[in-house]
Amino acid sequence: MTLTVRVVAPDKTVWDATAEEVILPSTTGQVGILSGHAPLLTALDTAVMRVRPNQNREWIAIALMGGFAEVENNEVTILVNGAERGDTINLETARTAYTQAEAKLNQLASASRQEQIQANQAYKRARARFQAAGGMV
């Protein structure tokens, strides 16, 4: 049996196909989903999800920008604020953005709480895109 997996962002559907396995970045840790999984509703962190399609043994990385996932009857529906497949992200551009976001986050130790939160969110987005593109963090 396989899973039907849909990743839907406000502006596009990033993934809509079957898969053998999915690893989700929930806010409480990674969750592996196989066919026959118990019903689940979970919040998702800004991080990378991985999908293993049934016609291909290679994992496909998708950068998620936070959202929710529902698993029921071998269907995984993922609603996110934004998403991007790793194979569409330029690795060097993602590396540069990650390095800049990390440097900015490290400089804001004495900044306002709001600036720290915004810098942390930018860092998490840049890290997710870099990891999905194949960069190691």
PyMOL commands that set and color helices and strands:
alter all, ss='L'
color gray80, all
select helices_A, chain A and resi 86-88+91-107+113-132
alter helices_A, ss='H'
color red, helices_A
select strands_A, chain A and resi 3-8+13-19+21-26+29-34+40-52+60-72+75-80+83-85
alter strands_A, ss='S'
color yellow, strands_A
deselect
rebuild
show_as cartoon
